[in-house]
Amino acid sequence: MKKTLNIAMILFVSFLISCGGKEEKKKEGFSYEKKAPTEQKIKKVESLPASKQIDLDNKGIGPISSISLASEIDQTMANHGADVFKKMCAACHRPDKKFIGPAPKNILSRRSPEWVMNMILNPDEMVQKDPLAKALLIEFNGSPMANQNLSEEDARAVLEYFRTLK
């Protein structure tokens, strides 16, 4: 009996020693329930996509350095711009929603007229050198705007058409 008690005592002490003392570090593995840190969530909410950012001071890179818009919309020019847009731009842009490229609706509340004209006339250089155009390229999955080789008059008509999209 004494022998059984000694064996039981030794087993009990061994059990206590093996279970206590050390803390095992939990290894982080893959988990579908893993949460992102709150700081990253806040930064993502604060940073707007390039298509929503407002930058009215940037004039872009290209032939247009200054343009003045009349207070009234030139309807004849806007109609011509709508035709040009439908022929040359509608494959990638929808007037009021995101498609392959951004929607031009209310574009002049986010971009300067010069920037819009330079993006239409000089998209290749804009995407290479203009930070906003680069960000748009990234936002729209690397789909660069095609250079449609529009004349300044046609580009100005498209800009006038954009003014009617509200």
Backbone as ProteinMPNN parsed JSONL, in Angstrom:
{"seq_chain_A": "MKKTLNIAMILFVSFLISCGGKEEKKKEGFSYEKKAPTEQKIKKVESLPASKQIDLDNKGIGPISSISLASEIDQTMANHGADVFKKMCAACHRPDKKFIGPAPKNILSRRSPEWVMNMILNPDEMVQKDPLAKALLIEFNGSPMANQNLSEEDARAVLEYFRTLK", "coords_chain_A": {"N_chain_A": [[0.817, -1.189, 0.0], [1.924, 1.173, 0.811], [3.795, 1.388, -1.157], [2.218, 1.755, -3.426], [1.062, 4.191, -2.828], [3.352, 5.831, -2.875], [4.054, 5.592, -5.593], [1.79, 6.734, -6.779], [2.019, 9.312, -5.753], [4.398, 10.159, -6.936], [3.682, 10.104, -9.643], [1.66, 12.05, -9.578], [3.123, 14.399, -8.844], [4.871, 14.492, -11.004], [3.039, 14.967, -13.025], [2.09, 17.536, -12.302], [4.441, 19.036, -12.594], [4.981, 18.744, -15.321], [2.854, 20.085, -16.499], [2.825, 22.767, -15.712], [4.301, 26.115, -15.458], [5.918, 26.763, -18.001], [5.085, 28.977, -20.651], [3.616, 28.569, -23.705], [4.252, 30.041, -26.771], [1.826, 31.231, -28.887], [1.577, 30.317, -32.176], [1.135, 32.26, -35.043], [-0.983, 31.422, -37.499], [-2.592, 30.676, -40.607], [-5.782, 32.033, -40.738], [-9.155, 32.374, -41.283], [-10.621, 34.076, -39.825], [-9.081, 36.116, -39.003], [-8.428, 39.388, -38.046], [-7.887, 42.633, -39.413], [-5.578, 45.157, -38.332], [-6.837, 48.022, -36.558], [-5.784, 50.514, -37.264], [-5.011, 50.282, -39.934], [-7.498, 49.951, -41.149], [-8.666, 52.431, -40.68], [-6.975, 54.132, -42.164], [-7.516, 53.241, -44.767], [-10.18, 53.995, -45.06], [-9.961, 56.755, -44.866], [-8.378, 57.459, -47.095], [-9.211, 58.408, -50.213], [-10.316, 56.997, -53.34], [-8.595, 57.683, -56.418], [-10.347, 58.604, -58.381], [-12.27, 59.912, -56.945], [-11.005, 61.923, -55.62], [-10.375, 65.406, -55.115], [-8.889, 67.821, -57.046], [-8.303, 70.748, -58.07], [-6.312, 72.449, -58.774], [-4.269, 71.318, -60.252], [-3.073, 71.342, -63.485], [-2.296, 69.523, -65.287], [-0.349, 67.812, -67.877], [0.545, 68.863, -70.957], [-0.683, 70.327, -74.062], [-2.487, 72.299, -73.27], [-2.602, 75.074, -71.311], [-4.104, 77.036, -70.235], [-7.52, 77.788, -69.954], [-10.648, 79.258, -70.511], [-13.924, 79.109, -69.346], [-17.166, 79.829, -70.409], [-19.935, 81.23, -68.601], [-22.411, 80.309, -69.377], [-23.528, 77.326, -70.95], [-22.475, 76.275, -74.098], [-24.623, 75.091, -76.209], [-24.611, 74.042, -78.823], [-21.917, 73.356, -79.181], [-21.729, 71.521, -77.101], [-23.457, 69.514, -77.997], [-22.052, 68.63, -80.243], [-19.824, 67.69, -78.879], [-21.01, 65.599, -77.463], [-21.564, 63.846, -79.548], [-18.947, 63.247, -80.414], [-17.984, 62.062, -78.077], [-19.638, 59.777, -77.921], [-18.77, 58.402, -80.217], [-15.961, 58.111, -79.868], [-15.282, 57.708, -77.174], [-17.116, 56.239, -75.679], [-16.688, 53.502, -75.619], [-15.121, 52.909, -73.457], [-15.929, 54.586, -71.394], [-18.711, 55.485, -69.38], [-21.268, 57.886, -69.155], [-22.34, 58.399, -66.558], [-21.483, 56.466, -64.732], [-18.968, 54.306, -63.287], [-16.851, 52.483, -65.422], [-14.84, 50.871, -67.677], [-13.166, 52.994, -67.65], [-13.15, 56.092, -65.695], [-16.237, 57.781, -64.788], [-17.406, 60.653, -66.493], [-19.226, 62.381, -65.352], [-19.884, 65.255, -63.469], [-17.168, 65.893, -63.494], [-15.796, 68.308, -63.63], [-16.05, 69.351, -61.134], [-14.156, 68.102, -59.737], [-11.745, 68.156, -61.137], [-9.514, 70.374, -62.902], [-10.416, 72.325, -65.802], [-8.306, 72.453, -67.637], [-6.754, 70.233, -66.936], [-8.485, 68.136, -67.633], [-8.73, 68.542, -70.417], [-6.026, 68.181, -71.17], [-5.71, 65.526, -70.43], [-7.384, 64.298, -72.26], [-6.178, 65.042, -74.694], [-3.482, 64.332, -74.413], [-2.929, 61.691, -73.259], [-0.946, 59.676, -72.933], [1.518, 60.833, -72.012], [0.522, 62.074, -69.757], [-0.199, 59.896, -68.093], [2.306, 58.914, -67.576], [3.656, 60.989, -66.234], [1.987, 62.627, -64.615], [0.845, 62.707, -61.321], [-1.819, 62.25, -60.451], [-3.059, 61.149, -62.702], [-1.55, 58.823, -62.864], [-2.384, 57.547, -60.516], [-5.064, 57.14, -61.154], [-4.771, 55.321, -63.231], [-3.862, 53.09, -61.835], [-6.069, 52.675, -60.157], [-8.01, 51.956, -62.023], [-7.338, 49.38, -62.827], [-4.98, 49.292, -64.379], [-5.671, 49.978, -66.942], [-4.906, 51.869, -69.528], [-5.734, 55.139, -70.766], [-6.756, 55.432, -74.053], [-5.121, 57.1, -76.7], [-6.938, 59.082, -78.652], [-6.36, 60.821, -80.596], [-7.653, 63.323, -80.897], [-8.674, 66.53, -82.112], [-7.928, 69.824, -80.818], [-10.257, 71.326, -80.881], [-12.281, 69.368, -80.978], [-11.788, 68.107, -78.533], [-12.301, 70.224, -76.828], [-15.027, 70.483, -77.325], [-15.934, 68.071, -76.261], [-15.318, 68.533, -73.592], [-17.153, 70.6, -73.115], [-19.493, 69.152, -73.389], [-19.197, 67.494, -71.137], [-19.716, 69.36, -69.175], [-22.467, 69.457, -69.212], [-23.271, 67.19, -67.954], [-24.701, 66.491, -65.141]], "CA_chain_A": [[0.0, 0.0, 0.0], [2.832, 2.288, 0.863], [4.426, 1.435, -2.454], [1.213, 2.311, -4.328], [0.943, 5.605, -2.469], [4.565, 6.492, -3.381], [3.954, 5.658, -7.052], [0.738, 7.717, -7.077], [2.565, 10.624, -5.413], [5.39, 10.475, -7.959], [2.919, 10.41, -10.852], [0.973, 13.326, -9.354], [4.14, 15.446, -8.878], [5.322, 14.556, -12.4], [1.962, 15.605, -13.783], [2.105, 18.966, -11.98], [5.644, 19.642, -13.159], [4.892, 18.781, -16.777], [1.78, 20.983, -16.96], [2.918, 24.163, -15.296], [5.543, 26.833, -15.627], [6.221, 27.35, -19.304], [4.003, 29.439, -21.521], [3.934, 28.37, -25.106], [3.816, 31.135, -27.633], [0.892, 30.787, -29.91], [2.043, 30.661, -33.511], [0.085, 32.777, -35.905], [-1.114, 30.702, -38.757], [-3.681, 31.164, -41.45], [-7.105, 31.984, -40.14], [-10.097, 33.199, -42.029], [-11.235, 35.023, -38.894], [-8.07, 37.083, -38.616], [-8.868, 40.77, -38.237], [-6.838, 43.606, -39.728], [-5.465, 46.179, -37.282], [-7.742, 49.147, -36.767], [-5.106, 51.629, -37.921], [-5.084, 50.082, -41.381], [-8.88, 50.202, -41.565], [-8.888, 53.876, -40.664], [-6.267, 54.716, -43.293], [-8.214, 52.905, -45.994], [-11.399, 54.798, -45.126], [-9.585, 58.14, -45.087], [-7.819, 57.7, -48.416], [-10.205, 58.272, -51.275], [-9.762, 56.584, -54.625], [-8.187, 58.812, -57.257], [-11.492, 59.125, -59.126], [-13.093, 60.732, -56.037], [-10.195, 63.01, -55.074], [-10.586, 66.726, -55.721], [-7.653, 68.559, -57.302], [-8.647, 71.77, -59.058], [-5.128, 73.264, -59.068], [-3.425, 70.591, -61.19], [-3.461, 71.608, -64.873], [-1.879, 68.405, -66.12], [0.804, 67.959, -68.754], [0.099, 68.822, -72.344], [-0.713, 71.597, -74.794], [-3.423, 73.276, -72.701], [-2.121, 75.657, -70.059], [-5.145, 77.919, -69.715], [-8.78, 77.748, -70.686], [-11.717, 79.941, -69.78], [-15.243, 78.587, -69.675], [-18.247, 80.8, -70.265], [-20.887, 80.838, -67.559], [-23.467, 79.562, -70.042], [-23.07, 76.204, -71.759], [-22.697, 76.399, -75.541], [-25.346, 73.855, -76.506], [-24.152, 73.504, -80.108], [-20.628, 72.716, -78.922], [-21.996, 70.367, -76.241], [-24.028, 68.464, -78.847], [-20.928, 68.093, -81.009], [-19.03, 66.931, -77.908], [-21.728, 64.353, -77.177], [-21.334, 62.966, -80.699], [-17.548, 62.8, -80.352], [-17.906, 61.154, -76.928], [-20.276, 58.506, -78.287], [-17.946, 57.716, -81.217], [-14.569, 57.879, -79.496], [-15.031, 57.5, -75.745], [-18.125, 55.391, -75.038], [-16.225, 52.12, -75.476], [-14.494, 52.758, -72.135], [-16.523, 55.478, -70.392], [-20.151, 55.712, -69.311], [-21.391, 59.248, -68.64], [-22.702, 58.564, -65.153], [-21.027, 55.397, -63.844], [-17.641, 53.734, -63.504], [-16.838, 51.381, -66.375], [-13.412, 50.592, -67.841], [-12.581, 54.252, -67.193], [-14.032, 56.834, -64.786], [-17.388, 58.493, -65.335], [-17.135, 62.087, -66.583], [-20.252, 63.176, -64.667], [-19.353, 66.166, -62.44], [-15.702, 65.876, -63.516], [-15.235, 69.649, -63.41], [-16.06, 69.661, -59.71], [-12.996, 67.406, -59.173], [-10.541, 68.431, -61.931], [-9.515, 71.645, -63.629], [-10.691, 72.123, -67.232], [-7.026, 72.228, -68.321], [-6.356, 68.847, -66.685], [-9.361, 67.282, -68.439], [-8.324, 68.703, -71.818], [-4.716, 67.549, -71.351], [-5.893, 64.075, -70.352], [-7.979, 63.882, -73.535], [-5.25, 65.275, -75.801], [-2.124, 63.846, -74.155], [-3.047, 60.689, -72.194], [0.272, 58.885, -72.733], [2.442, 61.57, -71.147], [-0.153, 62.306, -68.469], [-0.102, 58.674, -67.284], [3.701, 58.732, -67.194], [4.227, 62.056, -65.415], [1.038, 63.281, -63.712], [0.554, 61.787, -60.21], [-3.238, 61.906, -60.407], [-3.306, 60.23, -63.821], [-0.939, 57.547, -62.472], [-3.271, 56.933, -59.52], [-6.249, 56.669, -61.877], [-4.367, 54.124, -63.962], [-3.836, 52.005, -60.855], [-7.452, 52.432, -59.714], [-8.767, 51.309, -63.091], [-6.706, 48.109, -63.164], [-3.921, 49.419, -65.373], [-6.22, 50.227, -68.286], [-4.559, 53.247, -69.891], [-6.632, 55.821, -71.688], [-6.243, 55.408, -75.423], [-5.004, 58.394, -77.353], [-7.858, 59.081, -79.786], [-5.86, 61.84, -81.522], [-8.674, 64.341, -81.139], [-8.202, 67.906, -82.272], [-8.251, 70.649, -79.654], [-11.659, 71.736, -81.011], [-13.11, 68.237, -80.559], [-11.586, 67.926, -77.096], [-13.03, 71.312, -76.16], [-16.447, 70.148, -77.438], [-16.179, 67.011, -75.28], [-15.327, 69.205, -72.293], [-18.43, 71.312, -73.015], [-20.48, 68.09, -73.138], [-19.029, 67.103, -69.743], [-20.369, 70.39, -68.344], [-23.913, 69.201, -69.171], [-23.515, 65.974, -67.166], [-24.805, 66.823, -63.699]], "C_chain_A": [[0.863, 1.255, 0.0], [3.506, 2.484, -0.498], [3.477, 2.074, -3.488], [1.05, 3.808, -4.077], [2.141, 6.394, -2.983], [4.502, 6.648, -4.904], [2.917, 6.709, -7.459], [1.251, 9.134, -6.829], [3.566, 11.073, -6.482], [4.692, 10.844, -9.274], [2.23, 11.776, -10.743], [1.944, 14.498, -9.455], [4.656, 15.609, -10.312], [4.291, 15.273, -13.267], [1.944, 17.115, -13.554], [3.288, 19.674, -12.615], [5.518, 19.773, -14.678], [3.849, 19.775, -17.277], [2.01, 22.44, -16.636], [4.217, 24.809, -15.698], [5.731, 27.499, -16.958], [4.963, 27.816, -20.002], [4.427, 29.218, -22.948], [3.422, 29.555, -25.895], [2.922, 30.569, -28.717], [1.406, 31.255, -31.258], [0.875, 31.155, -34.325], [0.108, 32.015, -37.213], [-2.237, 31.323, -39.564], [-4.995, 31.015, -40.712], [-8.022, 32.884, -40.931], [-10.771, 34.223, -41.133], [-10.273, 36.128, -38.479], [-8.515, 38.49, -38.977], [-7.67, 41.66, -38.555], [-6.76, 44.613, -38.591], [-6.326, 47.391, -37.613], [-7.077, 50.323, -37.459], [-5.185, 51.495, -39.436], [-6.49, 50.348, -41.892], [-9.149, 51.699, -41.64], [-8.203, 54.529, -41.855], [-6.985, 54.435, -44.602], [-9.48, 53.736, -46.156], [-11.055, 56.246, -45.463], [-9.084, 58.4, -46.502], [-8.864, 57.39, -49.482], [-9.554, 57.72, -52.527], [-9.499, 57.816, -55.487], [-9.377, 59.425, -57.995], [-12.393, 60.006, -58.261], [-12.321, 61.919, -55.46], [-10.463, 64.31, -55.827], [-9.236, 67.419, -55.829], [-7.923, 69.544, -58.429], [-7.455, 72.646, -59.438], [-4.231, 72.621, -60.124], [-3.937, 70.826, -62.612], [-3.027, 70.501, -65.817], [-0.688, 68.755, -66.997], [0.32, 67.829, -70.188], [-0.001, 70.208, -72.947], [-1.599, 72.668, -74.169], [-2.889, 73.776, -71.368], [-3.166, 76.567, -69.434], [-6.382, 77.797, -70.601], [-9.822, 78.489, -69.849], [-13.058, 79.422, -70.287], [-16.281, 79.682, -69.453], [-19.209, 80.314, -69.192], [-22.027, 80.005, -68.138], [-22.854, 78.45, -70.892], [-23.443, 76.456, -73.221], [-23.314, 75.076, -76.01], [-24.92, 73.219, -77.837], [-22.837, 72.751, -79.929], [-20.837, 71.462, -78.074], [-22.585, 69.21, -77.048], [-22.941, 67.808, -79.697], [-20.049, 67.223, -80.1], [-19.686, 65.604, -77.55], [-21.531, 63.35, -78.314], [-19.914, 62.392, -80.676], [-17.391, 61.779, -79.223], [-18.485, 59.787, -77.291], [-19.415, 57.711, -79.264], [-16.602, 57.262, -80.659], [-14.355, 57.422, -78.044], [-15.935, 56.457, -75.094], [-17.714, 53.927, -74.909], [-15.659, 51.873, -74.075], [-15.155, 53.579, -71.029], [-18.04, 55.484, -70.518], [-20.328, 57.08, -68.669], [-21.596, 59.342, -67.131], [-22.281, 57.425, -64.233], [-19.658, 54.886, -64.262], [-17.76, 52.56, -64.471], [-15.376, 50.962, -66.499], [-12.626, 51.817, -67.367], [-13.575, 54.988, -66.305], [-15.18, 57.521, -65.525], [-17.077, 59.99, -65.39], [-18.173, 62.975, -65.888], [-19.621, 63.958, -63.514], [-17.825, 66.214, -62.4], [-15.113, 67.251, -63.203], [-15.381, 70.123, -61.965], [-14.86, 68.997, -59.01], [-11.688, 67.732, -59.873], [-10.665, 69.784, -62.616], [-9.83, 71.361, -65.098], [-9.416, 71.828, -68.026], [-6.587, 70.765, -68.157], [-7.185, 67.903, -67.556], [-8.951, 67.344, -69.905], [-6.979, 68.012, -72.081], [-4.817, 66.025, -71.259], [-6.486, 63.542, -71.649], [-6.945, 63.954, -74.663], [-3.895, 64.583, -75.642], [-2.126, 62.742, -73.089], [-1.766, 59.912, -71.919], [1.238, 59.567, -71.768], [1.825, 61.838, -69.775], [0.004, 61.087, -67.557], [1.331, 58.432, -66.816], [4.16, 59.744, -66.152], [3.279, 62.697, -64.403], [0.641, 62.319, -62.589], [-0.915, 61.356, -60.145], [-3.599, 60.925, -61.527], [-2.707, 58.858, -63.523], [-1.845, 56.806, -61.489], [-4.554, 56.408, -60.171], [-5.942, 55.393, -62.648], [-4.376, 52.914, -63.031], [-5.264, 51.653, -60.426], [-8.26, 51.668, -60.761], [-7.995, 50.137, -63.702], [-5.683, 48.19, -64.298], [-4.418, 49.601, -66.79], [-5.913, 51.664, -68.685], [-5.592, 53.84, -70.847], [-5.991, 55.837, -73.066], [-6.177, 56.824, -75.974], [-5.847, 58.343, -78.629], [-7.459, 60.107, -80.847], [-6.934, 62.858, -81.905], [-8.011, 65.694, -81.361], [-8.556, 68.673, -80.995], [-9.716, 71.077, -79.685], [-12.594, 70.606, -80.565], [-12.994, 67.99, -79.056], [-12.323, 69.001, -76.308], [-14.536, 71.053, -76.209], [-16.814, 69.041, -76.443], [-16.221, 67.604, -73.872], [-16.651, 69.939, -72.084], [-19.57, 70.303, -72.749], [-20.406, 67.645, -71.678], [-19.712, 68.099, -68.791], [-21.87, 70.153, -68.238], [-24.252, 67.994, -68.309], [-23.54, 66.311, -65.67], [-25.762, 65.896, -63.019]], "O_chain_A": [[0.589, 2.238, -0.688], [3.751, 3.612, -0.926], [3.919, 2.855, -4.331], [0.915, 4.591, -5.017], [1.976, 7.51, -3.477], [4.85, 7.699, -5.442], [3.152, 7.485, -8.385], [0.956, 10.049, -7.598], [3.573, 12.238, -6.881], [5.088, 11.802, -9.937], [2.222, 12.556, -11.695], [1.621, 15.501, -10.093], [4.854, 16.731, -10.779], [4.637, 16.079, -14.131], [1.799, 17.886, -14.502], [3.151, 20.789, -13.119], [5.902, 20.793, -15.251], [3.969, 20.262, -18.401], [1.398, 23.292, -17.28], [5.123, 24.153, -16.212], [5.704, 28.728, -17.028], [3.922, 27.16, -19.96], [5.508, 29.65, -23.348], [2.294, 30.01, -25.702], [3.234, 29.568, -29.363], [1.643, 32.445, -31.462], [-0.212, 30.578, -34.318], [1.112, 31.985, -37.925], [-2.758, 32.382, -39.216], [-5.272, 29.967, -40.128], [-7.686, 34.035, -41.213], [-11.425, 35.142, -41.626], [-10.632, 36.99, -37.676], [-8.934, 38.741, -40.107], [-6.576, 41.458, -38.027], [-7.771, 44.897, -37.949], [-6.52, 47.742, -38.777], [-7.746, 51.064, -38.179], [-5.401, 52.481, -40.14], [-6.653, 50.919, -42.97], [-9.796, 52.17, -42.575], [-8.792, 55.398, -42.498], [-7.054, 55.31, -45.464], [-9.818, 54.139, -47.269], [-11.755, 56.893, -46.242], [-9.345, 59.469, -47.055], [-9.327, 56.258, -49.621], [-8.367, 57.946, -52.758], [-10.117, 58.863, -55.294], [-9.412, 60.636, -58.211], [-13.198, 60.769, -58.794], [-12.92, 62.821, -54.874], [-10.741, 64.303, -57.026], [-8.529, 67.586, -54.836], [-7.786, 69.207, -59.605], [-7.568, 73.492, -60.325], [-3.504, 73.328, -60.821], [-5.097, 70.543, -62.911], [-3.346, 70.53, -67.005], [-0.099, 69.831, -66.885], [-0.245, 66.807, -70.577], [0.542, 71.165, -72.396], [-1.468, 73.843, -74.513], [-2.74, 73.009, -70.417], [-3.118, 76.839, -68.234], [-6.291, 77.714, -71.826], [-9.862, 78.353, -68.626], [-13.289, 79.313, -71.491], [-16.267, 80.372, -68.433], [-19.283, 79.118, -68.911], [-22.547, 79.106, -67.477], [-21.786, 78.623, -71.48], [-24.581, 76.805, -73.534], [-22.615, 74.077, -76.183], [-24.876, 71.995, -77.954], [-22.661, 71.652, -80.455], [-20.184, 70.446, -78.308], [-22.246, 68.052, -76.805], [-22.912, 66.587, -79.851], [-19.591, 66.155, -80.504], [-19.0, 64.601, -77.356], [-21.352, 62.156, -78.075], [-19.713, 61.196, -80.893], [-16.739, 60.75, -79.399], [-17.88, 58.757, -76.996], [-19.331, 56.487, -79.161], [-16.154, 56.152, -80.945], [-13.333, 56.808, -77.738], [-15.572, 55.861, -74.08], [-18.34, 53.183, -74.154], [-15.714, 50.751, -73.569], [-14.959, 53.293, -69.848], [-18.583, 55.486, -71.623], [-19.608, 57.408, -67.726], [-21.085, 60.262, -66.493], [-22.675, 57.406, -63.067], [-19.246, 55.011, -65.415], [-18.669, 51.739, -64.348], [-14.734, 50.717, -65.478], [-11.56, 51.69, -66.763], [-14.722, 54.559, -66.174], [-15.097, 57.8, -66.721], [-16.539, 60.54, -64.429], [-18.009, 64.194, -65.843], [-18.911, 63.389, -62.684], [-17.25, 66.547, -61.363], [-14.054, 67.349, -62.584], [-14.882, 71.192, -61.614], [-14.577, 69.284, -57.847], [-10.622, 67.601, -59.272], [-11.765, 70.272, -62.876], [-9.541, 70.27, -65.589], [-9.441, 71.046, -68.976], [-6.113, 70.139, -69.105], [-6.641, 66.972, -68.152], [-8.838, 66.31, -70.563], [-6.816, 67.338, -73.098], [-4.081, 65.315, -71.943], [-6.128, 62.45, -72.092], [-6.849, 63.042, -75.484], [-3.234, 64.283, -76.636], [-1.392, 62.847, -72.107], [-1.523, 59.524, -70.777], [1.716, 58.947, -70.818], [2.521, 61.829, -68.76], [0.307, 61.236, -66.373], [1.546, 57.813, -65.774], [4.961, 59.412, -65.279], [3.744, 63.263, -63.414], [0.149, 61.226, -62.868], [-1.206, 60.207, -59.814], [-4.36, 59.981, -61.311], [-3.291, 57.838, -63.888], [-2.049, 55.598, -61.607], [-5.067, 55.358, -59.785], [-6.772, 54.486, -62.707], [-4.847, 51.84, -63.404], [-5.623, 50.478, -60.344], [-9.095, 50.83, -60.418], [-7.996, 49.932, -64.915], [-5.547, 47.252, -65.083], [-3.665, 49.399, -67.743], [-6.588, 52.586, -68.229], [-6.23, 53.13, -71.625], [-4.828, 56.21, -73.221], [-7.069, 57.638, -75.739], [-5.5, 57.637, -79.575], [-8.13, 60.247, -81.869], [-7.1, 63.204, -83.075], [-6.92, 65.958, -80.855], [-9.379, 68.225, -80.197], [-10.352, 71.181, -78.636], [-13.576, 70.847, -79.863], [-13.988, 67.7, -78.39], [-12.898, 68.728, -75.254], [-15.248, 71.363, -75.255], [-17.892, 69.076, -75.849], [-17.061, 67.222, -73.058], [-17.21, 69.902, -70.988], [-20.488, 70.581, -71.978], [-21.441, 67.439, -71.045], [-20.218, 67.716, -67.736], [-22.493, 70.6, -67.275], [-25.418, 67.795, -67.968], [-22.493, 66.398, -65.03], [-25.983, 66.013, -61.814]]}, "name": "protein", "num_of_chains": 1, "seq": "MKKTLNIAMILFVSFLISCGGKEEKKKEGFSYEKKAPTEQKIKKVESLPASKQIDLDNKGIGPISSISLASEIDQTMANHGADVFKKMCAACHRPDKKFIGPAPKNILSRRSPEWVMNMILNPDEMVQKDPLAKALLIEFNGSPMANQNLSEEDARAVLEYFRTLK"}
